Structures are given as structure tokens and as C-alpha cells.
């Protein structure tokens, strides 16, 4: 932010590229033989919220991600990771 007399000029912020998240939750549920209903009971999260996690680009808040990972007994990074940070399985 720069001041010229009374006018305030805002400097432009550089644009960030959108972060792409790799969602392995559906595959992990199948691997652990856990249904979406079972996951809802284990995490005590609303079914509507879990339904949004089915999308390939789902990017949940950290608290939600931790609860889901704990219910499956895996680290958060095994369920969701940034594209390119680890080889997708």
C-alpha cells in the first residue's frame, strides 16, 4: 500500500495457481472395507459433509481430514495430498 497525498494505492498481489489435491478416500474405504455410513458413525461427521468428500477434488478442512484419517487408522497424507507431492496410487 502506498500513499500519494490522500489517495491510497494498493499494490497488486501476485496470483497463485490453484492447489490441486489428490483424494484417495474412496479407494481407501474400499481397501479397508468401510462403507460411507460406517465412516459417518466412526467420525461422528454429518453424512452430507462426507458426501462432499466423494468428489475427486475434495479439499476438507484439517479437522475433518484428521478425523477421517484417524477413523481409518492412516495418516492424513495417505488420504489427501497435493498433486505432485507424492505418487498417486
PyMOL Python script that loads the backbone (N, CA, C, O; Angstrom):
from pymol import cmd

cmd.read_pdbstr("""\
ATOM      1  N   UNK A   1       0.851  -1.166   0.000  1.00  0.00           N
ATOM      2  CA  UNK A   1       0.000   0.000   0.000  1.00  0.00           C
ATOM      3  C   UNK A   1       0.894   1.224   0.000  1.00  0.00           C
ATOM      4  O   UNK A   1       1.807   1.325   0.819  1.00  0.00           O
ATOM      5  N   UNK A   2       0.645   2.146  -0.898  1.00  0.00           N
ATOM      6  CA  UNK A   2       1.418   3.381  -0.999  1.00  0.00           C
ATOM      7  C   UNK A   2       0.471   4.560  -0.829  1.00  0.00           C
ATOM      8  O   UNK A   2      -0.697   4.492  -1.211  1.00  0.00           O
ATOM      9  N   UNK A   3       0.978   5.624  -0.261  1.00  0.00           N
ATOM     10  CA  UNK A   3       0.159   6.827  -0.115  1.00  0.00           C
ATOM     11  C   UNK A   3       0.699   7.926  -1.011  1.00  0.00           C
ATOM     12  O   UNK A   3       1.901   8.189  -1.023  1.00  0.00           O
ATOM     13  N   UNK A   4      -0.159   8.549  -1.739  1.00  0.00           N
ATOM     14  CA  UNK A   4       0.155   9.737  -2.535  1.00  0.00           C
ATOM     15  C   UNK A   4      -0.857  10.787  -2.154  1.00  0.00           C
ATOM     16  O   UNK A   4      -2.011  10.741  -2.580  1.00  0.00           O
ATOM     17  N   UNK A   5      -0.430  11.710  -1.371  1.00  0.00           N
ATOM     18  CA  UNK A   5      -1.373  12.711  -0.892  1.00  0.00           C
ATOM     19  C   UNK A   5      -2.423  12.019  -0.055  1.00  0.00           C
ATOM     20  O   UNK A   5      -2.095  11.371   0.939  1.00  0.00           O
ATOM     21  N   UNK A   6      -3.676  12.144  -0.439  1.00  0.00           N
ATOM     22  CA  UNK A   6      -4.764  11.488   0.282  1.00  0.00           C
ATOM     23  C   UNK A   6      -5.177  10.167  -0.341  1.00  0.00           C
ATOM     24  O   UNK A   6      -5.853   9.364   0.301  1.00  0.00           O
ATOM     25  N   UNK A   7      -4.781   9.933  -1.578  1.00  0.00           N
ATOM     26  CA  UNK A   7      -5.181   8.702  -2.267  1.00  0.00           C
ATOM     27  C   UNK A   7      -4.317   7.532  -1.791  1.00  0.00           C
ATOM     28  O   UNK A   7      -3.114   7.672  -1.570  1.00  0.00           O
ATOM     29  N   UNK A   8      -4.945   6.416  -1.646  1.00  0.00           N
ATOM     30  CA  UNK A   8      -4.242   5.200  -1.257  1.00  0.00           C
ATOM     31  C   UNK A   8      -4.203   4.285  -2.472  1.00  0.00           C
ATOM     32  O   UNK A   8      -5.232   3.997  -3.084  1.00  0.00           O
ATOM     33  N   UNK A   9      -3.003   3.835  -2.810  1.00  0.00           N
ATOM     34  CA  UNK A   9      -2.824   2.963  -3.963  1.00  0.00           C
ATOM     35  C   UNK A   9      -2.428   1.586  -3.449  1.00  0.00           C
ATOM     36  O   UNK A   9      -1.451   1.443  -2.714  1.00  0.00           O
ATOM     37  N   UNK A  10      -3.184   0.591  -3.839  1.00  0.00           N
ATOM     38  CA  UNK A  10      -2.897  -0.770  -3.416  1.00  0.00           C
ATOM     39  C   UNK A  10      -2.047  -1.460  -4.473  1.00  0.00           C
ATOM     40  O   UNK A  10      -2.360  -1.416  -5.663  1.00  0.00           O
ATOM     41  N   UNK A  11      -0.983  -2.088  -4.034  1.00  0.00           N
ATOM     42  CA  UNK A  11      -0.127  -2.843  -4.949  1.00  0.00           C
ATOM     43  C   UNK A  11      -0.820  -4.165  -5.274  1.00  0.00           C
ATOM     44  O   UNK A  11      -1.502  -4.742  -4.427  1.00  0.00           O
ATOM     45  N   UNK A  12      -0.643  -4.628  -6.480  1.00  0.00           N
ATOM     46  CA  UNK A  12      -1.245  -5.898  -6.889  1.00  0.00           C
ATOM     47  C   UNK A  12      -0.485  -7.053  -6.272  1.00  0.00           C
ATOM     48  O   UNK A  12       0.745  -7.059  -6.221  1.00  0.00           O
ATOM     49  N   UNK A  13      -1.243  -8.028  -5.804  1.00  0.00           N
ATOM     50  CA  UNK A  13      -0.656  -9.243  -5.257  1.00  0.00           C
ATOM     51  C   UNK A  13      -0.485 -10.242  -6.395  1.00  0.00           C
ATOM     52  O   UNK A  13      -1.346 -10.337  -7.270  1.00  0.00           O
ATOM     53  N   UNK A  14       0.607 -10.980  -6.391  1.00  0.00           N
ATOM     54  CA  UNK A  14       0.769 -11.983  -7.450  1.00  0.00           C
ATOM     55  C   UNK A  14      -0.301 -13.064  -7.335  1.00  0.00           C
ATOM     56  O   UNK A  14      -0.684 -13.451  -6.231  1.00  0.00           O
ATOM     57  N   UNK A  15      -0.770 -13.539  -8.456  1.00  0.00           N
ATOM     58  CA  UNK A  15      -1.787 -14.595  -8.469  1.00  0.00           C
ATOM     59  C   UNK A  15      -1.128 -15.933  -8.162  1.00  0.00           C
ATOM     60  O   UNK A  15      -0.053 -16.247  -8.673  1.00  0.00           O
ATOM     61  N   UNK A  16      -1.791 -16.711  -7.321  1.00  0.00           N
ATOM     62  CA  UNK A  16      -1.302 -18.051  -7.025  1.00  0.00           C
ATOM     63  C   UNK A  16      -2.075 -19.058  -7.862  1.00  0.00           C
ATOM     64  O   UNK A  16      -3.272 -18.903  -8.103  1.00  0.00           O
ATOM     65  N   UNK A  17      -1.383 -20.067  -8.288  1.00  0.00           N
ATOM     66  CA  UNK A  17      -2.049 -21.138  -9.025  1.00  0.00           C
ATOM     67  C   UNK A  17      -2.910 -21.920  -8.046  1.00  0.00           C
ATOM     68  O   UNK A  17      -2.556 -22.058  -6.875  1.00  0.00           O
ATOM     69  N   UNK A  18      -4.024 -22.425  -8.516  1.00  0.00           N
ATOM     70  CA  UNK A  18      -4.912 -23.217  -7.673  1.00  0.00           C
ATOM     71  C   UNK A  18      -4.196 -24.496  -7.247  1.00  0.00           C
ATOM     72  O   UNK A  18      -3.508 -25.132  -8.045  1.00  0.00           O
ATOM     73  N   UNK A  19      -4.366 -24.858  -5.995  1.00  0.00           N
ATOM     74  CA  UNK A  19      -3.750 -26.069  -5.470  1.00  0.00           C
ATOM     75  C   UNK A  19      -4.631 -27.252  -5.829  1.00  0.00           C
ATOM     76  O   UNK A  19      -5.841 -27.226  -5.604  1.00  0.00           O
ATOM     77  N   UNK A  20      -4.028 -28.278  -6.383  1.00  0.00           N
ATOM     78  CA  UNK A  20      -4.784 -29.477  -6.741  1.00  0.00           C
ATOM     79  C   UNK A  20      -4.509 -30.553  -5.701  1.00  0.00           C
ATOM     80  O   UNK A  20      -3.358 -30.871  -5.405  1.00  0.00           O
ATOM     81  N   UNK A  21      -5.575 -31.103  -5.158  1.00  0.00           N
ATOM     82  CA  UNK A  21      -5.491 -32.113  -4.109  1.00  0.00           C
ATOM     83  C   UNK A  21      -5.864 -33.473  -4.691  1.00  0.00           C
ATOM     84  O   UNK A  21      -6.834 -33.597  -5.438  1.00  0.00           O
ATOM     85  N   UNK A  22      -5.087 -34.478  -4.342  1.00  0.00           N
ATOM     86  CA  UNK A  22      -5.382 -35.852  -4.756  1.00  0.00           C
ATOM     87  C   UNK A  22      -6.168 -36.499  -3.624  1.00  0.00           C
ATOM     88  O   UNK A  22      -5.692 -36.571  -2.491  1.00  0.00           O
ATOM     89  N   UNK A  23      -7.369 -36.967  -3.932  1.00  0.00           N
ATOM     90  CA  UNK A  23      -8.274 -37.556  -2.949  1.00  0.00           C
ATOM     91  C   UNK A  23      -8.278 -39.074  -3.115  1.00  0.00           C
ATOM     92  O   UNK A  23      -8.744 -39.593  -4.129  1.00  0.00           O
ATOM     93  N   UNK A  24      -7.755 -39.783  -2.112  1.00  0.00           N
ATOM     94  CA  UNK A  24      -7.723 -41.243  -2.159  1.00  0.00           C
ATOM     95  C   UNK A  24      -8.772 -41.872  -1.242  1.00  0.00           C
ATOM     96  O   UNK A  24      -8.747 -43.084  -1.026  1.00  0.00           O
ATOM     97  N   UNK A  25      -9.677 -41.084  -0.707  1.00  0.00           N
ATOM     98  CA  UNK A  25     -10.645 -41.598   0.263  1.00  0.00           C
ATOM     99  C   UNK A  25     -11.512 -42.733  -0.287  1.00  0.00           C
ATOM    100  O   UNK A  25     -11.618 -43.762   0.378  1.00  0.00           O
ATOM    101  N   UNK A  26     -12.134 -42.608  -1.456  1.00  0.00           N
ATOM    102  CA  UNK A  26     -12.966 -43.725  -1.937  1.00  0.00           C
ATOM    103  C   UNK A  26     -12.176 -45.028  -2.069  1.00  0.00           C
ATOM    104  O   UNK A  26     -12.680 -46.098  -1.730  1.00  0.00           O
ATOM    105  N   UNK A  27     -10.952 -44.938  -2.557  1.00  0.00           N
ATOM    106  CA  UNK A  27     -10.131 -46.144  -2.715  1.00  0.00           C
ATOM    107  C   UNK A  27      -9.751 -46.735  -1.351  1.00  0.00           C
ATOM    108  O   UNK A  27      -9.749 -47.954  -1.183  1.00  0.00           O
ATOM    109  N   UNK A  28      -9.434 -45.881  -0.387  1.00  0.00           N
ATOM    110  CA  UNK A  28      -9.082 -46.369   0.953  1.00  0.00           C
ATOM    111  C   UNK A  28     -10.272 -47.019   1.644  1.00  0.00           C
ATOM    112  O   UNK A  28     -10.115 -48.022   2.341  1.00  0.00           O
ATOM    113  N   UNK A  29     -11.461 -46.453   1.455  1.00  0.00           N
ATOM    114  CA  UNK A  29     -12.655 -47.053   2.048  1.00  0.00           C
ATOM    115  C   UNK A  29     -12.877 -48.452   1.483  1.00  0.00           C
ATOM    116  O   UNK A  29     -13.203 -49.381   2.222  1.00  0.00           O
ATOM    117  N   UNK A  30     -12.701 -48.596   0.187  1.00  0.00           N
ATOM    118  CA  UNK A  30     -12.868 -49.911  -0.432  1.00  0.00           C
ATOM    119  C   UNK A  30     -11.793 -50.878   0.071  1.00  0.00           C
ATOM    120  O   UNK A  30     -12.082 -52.043   0.346  1.00  0.00           O
ATOM    121  N   UNK A  31     -10.562 -50.395   0.191  1.00  0.00           N
ATOM    122  CA  UNK A  31      -9.457 -51.233   0.646  1.00  0.00           C
ATOM    123  C   UNK A  31      -9.668 -51.707   2.084  1.00  0.00           C
ATOM    124  O   UNK A  31      -9.377 -52.858   2.409  1.00  0.00           O
ATOM    125  N   UNK A  32     -10.174 -50.824   2.941  1.00  0.00           N
ATOM    126  CA  UNK A  32     -10.413 -51.158   4.349  1.00  0.00           C
ATOM    127  C   UNK A  32     -11.794 -51.767   4.564  1.00  0.00           C
ATOM    128  O   UNK A  32     -12.165 -52.079   5.696  1.00  0.00           O
ATOM    129  N   UNK A  33     -12.565 -51.940   3.476  1.00  0.00           N
ATOM    130  CA  UNK A  33     -13.915 -52.493   3.538  1.00  0.00           C
ATOM    131  C   UNK A  33     -14.799 -51.720   4.515  1.00  0.00           C
ATOM    132  O   UNK A  33     -15.460 -52.301   5.375  1.00  0.00           O
ATOM    133  N   UNK A  34     -14.794 -50.381   4.359  1.00  0.00           N
ATOM    134  CA  UNK A  34     -15.588 -49.484   5.203  1.00  0.00           C
ATOM    135  C   UNK A  34     -16.592 -48.765   4.308  1.00  0.00           C
ATOM    136  O   UNK A  34     -16.213 -48.202   3.281  1.00  0.00           O
ATOM    137  N   UNK A  35     -17.856 -48.780   4.685  1.00  0.00           N
ATOM    138  CA  UNK A  35     -18.877 -48.071   3.903  1.00  0.00           C
ATOM    139  C   UNK A  35     -18.899 -46.597   4.326  1.00  0.00           C
ATOM    140  O   UNK A  35     -18.327 -46.221   5.350  1.00  0.00           O
ATOM    141  N   UNK A  36     -19.563 -45.784   3.524  1.00  0.00           N
ATOM    142  CA  UNK A  36     -19.686 -44.364   3.854  1.00  0.00           C
ATOM    143  C   UNK A  36     -20.478 -44.196   5.150  1.00  0.00           C
ATOM    144  O   UNK A  36     -20.180 -43.302   5.942  1.00  0.00           O
ATOM    145  N   UNK A  37     -21.480 -45.040   5.374  1.00  0.00           N
ATOM    146  CA  UNK A  37     -22.248 -44.992   6.616  1.00  0.00           C
ATOM    147  C   UNK A  37     -21.400 -45.344   7.825  1.00  0.00           C
ATOM    148  O   UNK A  37     -21.508 -44.715   8.878  1.00  0.00           O
ATOM    149  N   UNK A  38     -20.544 -46.369   7.664  1.00  0.00           N
ATOM    150  CA  UNK A  38     -19.622 -46.732   8.742  1.00  0.00           C
ATOM    151  C   UNK A  38     -18.680 -45.577   9.049  1.00  0.00           C
ATOM    152  O   UNK A  38     -18.398 -45.289  10.212  1.00  0.00           O
ATOM    153  N   UNK A  39     -18.195 -44.916   8.001  1.00  0.00           N
ATOM    154  CA  UNK A  39     -17.299 -43.785   8.197  1.00  0.00           C
ATOM    155  C   UNK A  39     -18.008 -42.661   8.951  1.00  0.00           C
ATOM    156  O   UNK A  39     -17.413 -42.024   9.820  1.00  0.00           O
ATOM    157  N   UNK A  40     -19.261 -42.420   8.623  1.00  0.00           N
ATOM    158  CA  UNK A  40     -20.028 -41.384   9.325  1.00  0.00           C
ATOM    159  C   UNK A  40     -20.152 -41.725  10.811  1.00  0.00           C
ATOM    160  O   UNK A  40     -20.023 -40.843  11.661  1.00  0.00           O
ATOM    161  N   UNK A  41     -20.400 -42.986  11.126  1.00  0.00           N
ATOM    162  CA  UNK A  41     -20.504 -43.398  12.532  1.00  0.00           C
ATOM    163  C   UNK A  41     -19.166 -43.301  13.250  1.00  0.00           C
ATOM    164  O   UNK A  41     -19.107 -42.876  14.404  1.00  0.00           O
ATOM    165  N   UNK A  42     -18.098 -43.691  12.574  1.00  0.00           N
ATOM    166  CA  UNK A  42     -16.768 -43.655  13.192  1.00  0.00           C
ATOM    167  C   UNK A  42     -16.277 -42.234  13.456  1.00  0.00           C
ATOM    168  O   UNK A  42     -15.617 -41.973  14.461  1.00  0.00           O
ATOM    169  N   UNK A  43     -16.606 -41.316  12.542  1.00  0.00           N
ATOM    170  CA  UNK A  43     -16.103 -39.943  12.650  1.00  0.00           C
ATOM    171  C   UNK A  43     -17.068 -39.000  13.356  1.00  0.00           C
ATOM    172  O   UNK A  43     -16.678 -37.912  13.781  1.00  0.00           O
ATOM    173  N   UNK A  44     -18.327 -39.413  13.484  1.00  0.00           N
ATOM    174  CA  UNK A  44     -19.383 -38.545  14.015  1.00  0.00           C
ATOM    175  C   UNK A  44     -19.547 -37.277  13.177  1.00  0.00           C
ATOM    176  O   UNK A  44     -19.921 -36.225  13.695  1.00  0.00           O
ATOM    177  N   UNK A  45     -19.264 -37.390  11.884  1.00  0.00           N
ATOM    178  CA  UNK A  45     -19.444 -36.272  10.956  1.00  0.00           C
ATOM    179  C   UNK A  45     -20.767 -36.444  10.219  1.00  0.00           C
ATOM    180  O   UNK A  45     -21.199 -37.574   9.991  1.00  0.00           O
ATOM    181  N   UNK A  46     -21.417 -35.348   9.845  1.00  0.00           N
ATOM    182  CA  UNK A  46     -22.681 -35.443   9.121  1.00  0.00           C
ATOM    183  C   UNK A  46     -22.501 -36.136   7.758  1.00  0.00           C
ATOM    184  O   UNK A  46     -21.486 -35.955   7.086  1.00  0.00           O
ATOM    185  N   UNK A  47     -23.485 -36.913   7.378  1.00  0.00           N
ATOM    186  CA  UNK A  47     -23.448 -37.633   6.104  1.00  0.00           C
ATOM    187  C   UNK A  47     -23.319 -36.650   4.942  1.00  0.00           C
ATOM    188  O   UNK A  47     -22.638 -36.941   3.958  1.00  0.00           O
ATOM    189  N   UNK A  48     -23.959 -35.503   5.045  1.00  0.00           N
ATOM    190  CA  UNK A  48     -23.889 -34.508   3.962  1.00  0.00           C
ATOM    191  C   UNK A  48     -22.462 -34.025   3.755  1.00  0.00           C
ATOM    192  O   UNK A  48     -22.042 -33.804   2.619  1.00  0.00           O
ATOM    193  N   UNK A  49     -21.714 -33.858   4.837  1.00  0.00           N
ATOM    194  CA  UNK A  49     -20.323 -33.432   4.716  1.00  0.00           C
ATOM    195  C   UNK A  49     -19.491 -34.545   4.074  1.00  0.00           C
ATOM    196  O   UNK A  49     -18.662 -34.284   3.203  1.00  0.00           O
ATOM    197  N   UNK A  50     -19.717 -35.774   4.507  1.00  0.00           N
ATOM    198  CA  UNK A  50     -18.981 -36.890   3.922  1.00  0.00           C
ATOM    199  C   UNK A  50     -19.314 -37.075   2.450  1.00  0.00           C
ATOM    200  O   UNK A  50     -18.459 -37.502   1.675  1.00  0.00           O
ATOM    201  N   UNK A  51     -20.529 -36.764   2.056  1.00  0.00           N
ATOM    202  CA  UNK A  51     -20.913 -36.877   0.647  1.00  0.00           C
ATOM    203  C   UNK A  51     -20.067 -35.942  -0.218  1.00  0.00           C
ATOM    204  O   UNK A  51     -19.734 -36.277  -1.354  1.00  0.00           O
ATOM    205  N   UNK A  52     -19.726 -34.785   0.312  1.00  0.00           N
ATOM    206  CA  UNK A  52     -18.876 -33.848  -0.441  1.00  0.00           C
ATOM    207  C   UNK A  52     -17.456 -34.370  -0.587  1.00  0.00           C
ATOM    208  O   UNK A  52     -16.740 -33.966  -1.503  1.00  0.00           O
ATOM    209  N   UNK A  53     -17.039 -35.263   0.304  1.00  0.00           N
ATOM    210  CA  UNK A  53     -15.675 -35.804   0.248  1.00  0.00           C
ATOM    211  C   UNK A  53     -15.517 -36.875  -0.829  1.00  0.00           C
ATOM    212  O   UNK A  53     -14.406 -37.347  -1.075  1.00  0.00           O
ATOM    213  N   UNK A  54     -16.619 -37.262  -1.472  1.00  0.00           N
ATOM    214  CA  UNK A  54     -16.542 -38.251  -2.558  1.00  0.00           C
ATOM    215  C   UNK A  54     -15.958 -37.656  -3.823  1.00  0.00           C
ATOM    216  O   UNK A  54     -15.438 -38.384  -4.669  1.00  0.00           O
ATOM    217  N   UNK A  55     -16.036 -36.349  -3.962  1.00  0.00           N
ATOM    218  CA  UNK A  55     -15.558 -35.684  -5.176  1.00  0.00           C
ATOM    219  C   UNK A  55     -14.043 -35.838  -5.309  1.00  0.00           C
ATOM    220  O   UNK A  55     -13.326 -35.768  -4.311  1.00  0.00           O
ATOM    221  N   UNK A  56     -13.555 -36.044  -6.523  1.00  0.00           N
ATOM    222  CA  UNK A  56     -12.107 -36.215  -6.716  1.00  0.00           C
ATOM    223  C   UNK A  56     -11.284 -35.028  -6.222  1.00  0.00           C
ATOM    224  O   UNK A  56     -10.156 -35.215  -5.766  1.00  0.00           O
ATOM    225  N   UNK A  57     -11.817 -33.827  -6.303  1.00  0.00           N
ATOM    226  CA  UNK A  57     -11.086 -32.642  -5.878  1.00  0.00           C
ATOM    227  C   UNK A  57     -11.413 -32.180  -4.471  1.00  0.00           C
ATOM    228  O   UNK A  57     -11.150 -31.029  -4.120  1.00  0.00           O
ATOM    229  N   UNK A  58     -11.984 -33.064  -3.657  1.00  0.00           N
ATOM    230  CA  UNK A  58     -12.366 -32.679  -2.291  1.00  0.00           C
ATOM    231  C   UNK A  58     -11.147 -32.209  -1.520  1.00  0.00           C
ATOM    232  O   UNK A  58     -10.095 -32.849  -1.543  1.00  0.00           O
ATOM    233  N   UNK A  59     -11.300 -31.088  -0.839  1.00  0.00           N
ATOM    234  CA  UNK A  59     -10.207 -30.487  -0.078  1.00  0.00           C
ATOM    235  C   UNK A  59     -10.767 -30.075   1.289  1.00  0.00           C
ATOM    236  O   UNK A  59     -11.072 -28.901   1.499  1.00  0.00           O
ATOM    237  N   UNK A  60     -10.905 -31.028   2.221  1.00  0.00           N
ATOM    238  CA  UNK A  60     -11.554 -30.732   3.503  1.00  0.00           C
ATOM    239  C   UNK A  60     -10.673 -29.903   4.427  1.00  0.00           C
ATOM    240  O   UNK A  60      -9.461 -29.802   4.234  1.00  0.00           O
ATOM    241  N   UNK A  61     -11.307 -29.316   5.429  1.00  0.00           N
ATOM    242  CA  UNK A  61     -10.561 -28.610   6.470  1.00  0.00           C
ATOM    243  C   UNK A  61      -9.720 -29.620   7.231  1.00  0.00           C
ATOM    244  O   UNK A  61     -10.010 -30.816   7.223  1.00  0.00           O
ATOM    245  N   UNK A  62      -8.686 -29.136   7.882  1.00  0.00           N
ATOM    246  CA  UNK A  62      -7.748 -30.019   8.571  1.00  0.00           C
ATOM    247  C   UNK A  62      -8.427 -30.866   9.643  1.00  0.00           C
ATOM    248  O   UNK A  62      -8.128 -32.054   9.768  1.00  0.00           O
ATOM    249  N   UNK A  63      -9.331 -30.279  10.412  1.00  0.00           N
ATOM    250  CA  UNK A  63     -10.004 -31.028  11.480  1.00  0.00           C
ATOM    251  C   UNK A  63     -10.805 -32.197  10.913  1.00  0.00           C
ATOM    252  O   UNK A  63     -10.817 -33.283  11.494  1.00  0.00           O
ATOM    253  N   UNK A  64     -11.468 -31.983   9.791  1.00  0.00           N
ATOM    254  CA  UNK A  64     -12.243 -33.047   9.143  1.00  0.00           C
ATOM    255  C   UNK A  64     -11.295 -34.111   8.609  1.00  0.00           C
ATOM    256  O   UNK A  64     -11.531 -35.305   8.794  1.00  0.00           O
ATOM    257  N   UNK A  65     -10.230 -33.687   7.952  1.00  0.00           N
ATOM    258  CA  UNK A  65      -9.259 -34.630   7.392  1.00  0.00           C
ATOM    259  C   UNK A  65      -8.643 -35.498   8.491  1.00  0.00           C
ATOM    260  O   UNK A  65      -8.451 -36.699   8.300  1.00  0.00           O
ATOM    261  N   UNK A  66      -8.336 -34.894   9.635  1.00  0.00           N
ATOM    262  CA  UNK A  66      -7.746 -35.654  10.743  1.00  0.00           C
ATOM    263  C   UNK A  66      -8.723 -36.681  11.303  1.00  0.00           C
ATOM    264  O   UNK A  66      -8.327 -37.799  11.631  1.00  0.00           O
ATOM    265  N   UNK A  67      -9.993 -36.310  11.413  1.00  0.00           N
ATOM    266  CA  UNK A  67     -10.994 -37.254  11.927  1.00  0.00           C
ATOM    267  C   UNK A  67     -11.186 -38.432  10.989  1.00  0.00           C
ATOM    268  O   UNK A  67     -11.302 -39.573  11.436  1.00  0.00           O
ATOM    269  N   UNK A  68     -11.221 -38.164   9.695  1.00  0.00           N
ATOM    270  CA  UNK A  68     -11.401 -39.232   8.713  1.00  0.00           C
ATOM    271  C   UNK A  68     -10.184 -40.154   8.718  1.00  0.00           C
ATOM    272  O   UNK A  68     -10.333 -41.376   8.726  1.00  0.00           O
ATOM    273  N   UNK A  69      -8.994 -39.583   8.714  1.00  0.00           N
ATOM    274  CA  UNK A  69      -7.774 -40.397   8.714  1.00  0.00           C
ATOM    275  C   UNK A  69      -7.678 -41.234   9.990  1.00  0.00           C
ATOM    276  O   UNK A  69      -7.300 -42.404   9.930  1.00  0.00           O
ATOM    277  N   UNK A  70      -8.013 -40.652  11.137  1.00  0.00           N
ATOM    278  CA  UNK A  70      -7.969 -41.391  12.400  1.00  0.00           C
ATOM    279  C   UNK A  70      -8.964 -42.548  12.391  1.00  0.00           C
ATOM    280  O   UNK A  70      -8.675 -43.619  12.925  1.00  0.00           O
ATOM    281  N   UNK A  71     -10.124 -42.341  11.792  1.00  0.00           N
ATOM    282  CA  UNK A  71     -11.133 -43.404  11.721  1.00  0.00           C
ATOM    283  C   UNK A  71     -10.652 -44.580  10.875  1.00  0.00           C
ATOM    284  O   UNK A  71     -11.065 -45.719  11.092  1.00  0.00           O
ATOM    285  N   UNK A  72      -9.779 -44.299   9.914  1.00  0.00           N
ATOM    286  CA  UNK A  72      -9.245 -45.350   9.054  1.00  0.00           C
ATOM    287  C   UNK A  72      -7.901 -45.881   9.555  1.00  0.00           C
ATOM    288  O   UNK A  72      -7.401 -46.885   9.049  1.00  0.00           O
ATOM    289  N   UNK A  73      -7.322 -45.211  10.542  1.00  0.00           N
ATOM    290  CA  UNK A  73      -6.038 -45.634  11.087  1.00  0.00           C
ATOM    291  C   UNK A  73      -4.860 -45.369  10.168  1.00  0.00           C
ATOM    292  O   UNK A  73      -3.884 -46.119  10.161  1.00  0.00           O
ATOM    293  N   UNK A  74      -4.960 -44.285   9.383  1.00  0.00           N
ATOM    294  CA  UNK A  74      -3.882 -43.923   8.454  1.00  0.00           C
ATOM    295  C   UNK A  74      -3.543 -42.444   8.644  1.00  0.00           C
ATOM    296  O   UNK A  74      -4.357 -41.698   9.188  1.00  0.00           O
ATOM    297  N   UNK A  75      -2.358 -42.005   8.207  1.00  0.00           N
ATOM    298  CA  UNK A  75      -2.044 -40.577   8.270  1.00  0.00           C
ATOM    299  C   UNK A  75      -2.867 -39.785   7.249  1.00  0.00           C
ATOM    300  O   UNK A  75      -3.295 -40.329   6.232  1.00  0.00           O
ATOM    301  N   UNK A  76      -3.079 -38.515   7.528  1.00  0.00           N
ATOM    302  CA  UNK A  76      -3.853 -37.644   6.623  1.00  0.00           C
ATOM    303  C   UNK A  76      -3.251 -37.648   5.228  1.00  0.00           C
ATOM    304  O   UNK A  76      -3.979 -37.643   4.236  1.00  0.00           O
ATOM    305  N   UNK A  77      -1.924 -37.658   5.147  1.00  0.00           N
ATOM    306  CA  UNK A  77      -1.244 -37.602   3.847  1.00  0.00           C
ATOM    307  C   UNK A  77      -1.545 -38.821   2.979  1.00  0.00           C
ATOM    308  O   UNK A  77      -1.383 -38.767   1.760  1.00  0.00           O
ATOM    309  N   UNK A  78      -1.980 -39.917   3.597  1.00  0.00           N
ATOM    310  CA  UNK A  78      -2.338 -41.095   2.817  1.00  0.00           C
ATOM    311  C   UNK A  78      -3.725 -40.940   2.186  1.00  0.00           C
ATOM    312  O   UNK A  78      -4.029 -41.580   1.179  1.00  0.00           O
ATOM    313  N   UNK A  79      -4.546 -40.100   2.775  1.00  0.00           N
ATOM    314  CA  UNK A  79      -5.899 -39.880   2.253  1.00  0.00           C
ATOM    315  C   UNK A  79      -5.910 -38.728   1.257  1.00  0.00           C
ATOM    316  O   UNK A  79      -6.441 -38.865   0.155  1.00  0.00           O
ATOM    317  N   UNK A  80      -5.335 -37.607   1.633  1.00  0.00           N
ATOM    318  CA  UNK A  80      -5.275 -36.432   0.761  1.00  0.00           C
ATOM    319  C   UNK A  80      -3.836 -35.947   0.687  1.00  0.00           C
ATOM    320  O   UNK A  80      -3.136 -35.898   1.698  1.00  0.00           O
ATOM    321  N   UNK A  81      -3.401 -35.588  -0.512  1.00  0.00           N
ATOM    322  CA  UNK A  81      -2.082 -34.991  -0.672  1.00  0.00           C
ATOM    323  C   UNK A  81      -2.136 -34.012  -1.835  1.00  0.00           C
ATOM    324  O   UNK A  81      -3.060 -34.035  -2.648  1.00  0.00           O
ATOM    325  N   UNK A  82      -1.135 -33.161  -1.894  1.00  0.00           N
ATOM    326  CA  UNK A  82      -1.048 -32.221  -3.002  1.00  0.00           C
ATOM    327  C   UNK A  82      -0.572 -32.961  -4.243  1.00  0.00           C
ATOM    328  O   UNK A  82       0.295 -33.831  -4.163  1.00  0.00           O
ATOM    329  N   UNK A  83      -1.134 -32.616  -5.373  1.00  0.00           N
ATOM    330  CA  UNK A  83      -0.730 -33.243  -6.632  1.00  0.00           C
ATOM    331  C   UNK A  83       0.751 -32.994  -6.856  1.00  0.00           C
ATOM    332  O   UNK A  83       1.231 -31.868  -6.727  1.00  0.00           O
ATOM    333  N   UNK A  84       1.461 -34.048  -7.190  1.00  0.00           N
ATOM    334  CA  UNK A  84       2.884 -33.919  -7.449  1.00  0.00           C
ATOM    335  C   UNK A  84       3.755 -34.090  -6.218  1.00  0.00           C
ATOM    336  O   UNK A  84       4.969 -34.245  -6.350  1.00  0.00           O
ATOM    337  N   UNK A  85       3.168 -34.066  -5.009  1.00  0.00           N
ATOM    338  CA  UNK A  85       3.979 -34.202  -3.807  1.00  0.00           C
ATOM    339  C   UNK A  85       4.275 -35.651  -3.493  1.00  0.00           C
ATOM    340  O   UNK A  85       5.252 -35.954  -2.808  1.00  0.00           O
ATOM    341  N   UNK A  86       3.431 -36.557  -3.993  1.00  0.00           N
ATOM    342  CA  UNK A  86       3.632 -37.985  -3.787  1.00  0.00           C
ATOM    343  C   UNK A  86       2.958 -38.719  -4.918  1.00  0.00           C
ATOM    344  O   UNK A  86       1.926 -38.278  -5.424  1.00  0.00           O
ATOM    345  N   UNK A  87       3.521 -39.817  -5.314  1.00  0.00           N
ATOM    346  CA  UNK A  87       2.942 -40.573  -6.417  1.00  0.00           C
ATOM    347  C   UNK A  87       1.556 -41.085  -6.034  1.00  0.00           C
ATOM    348  O   UNK A  87       1.389 -41.734  -5.001  1.00  0.00           O
ATOM    349  N   UNK A  88       0.567 -40.790  -6.871  1.00  0.00           N
ATOM    350  CA  UNK A  88      -0.809 -41.246  -6.610  1.00  0.00           C
ATOM    351  C   UNK A  88      -0.906 -42.739  -6.863  1.00  0.00           C
ATOM    352  O   UNK A  88      -0.316 -43.255  -7.812  1.00  0.00           O
ATOM    353  N   UNK A  89      -1.655 -43.435  -6.009  1.00  0.00           N
ATOM    354  CA  UNK A  89      -1.809 -44.878  -6.197  1.00  0.00           C
ATOM    355  C   UNK A  89      -3.168 -45.200  -6.768  1.00  0.00           C
ATOM    356  O   UNK A  89      -3.480 -46.369  -6.996  1.00  0.00           O
TER     357      UNK A  89
END
""", "prot")
cmd.dss("prot")
cmd.show_as("cartoon", "prot")
cmd.util.cbc("prot")
cmd.orient("prot")
